[in-house]
Amino acid sequence: MLQMRPSCECCDKDLPAQEAGARICSFECTFCEACATDVLGGRCPNCGGELVARPTRSVAKLAKYPASTQRVHKPGGCARAP
């Protein structure tokens, strides 16, 4: 099950699990659509992997399987991966 991290690692924007707009890599690093596209060029700055749309989780499922509350914010590490 995905952690569904609550925010963008670059800009710290809230990314609710039940809403579209988040991008993740295979390690679940999480970014907003704007940072993933405009700042990172579709690549994770941590692993170099592709950033893809994170699926949403329904409100009903969030009650039983809550999203993570741990925010990861690394603005100094938000640059295009080599």
Summary of the structure (lengths in Angstrom):
residues: 82
radius of gyration: 12.0
end to end distance: 29.3
largest distance: 40.0
contacts: 224
relative contact order: 0.31
helix: 20%
strand: 15%
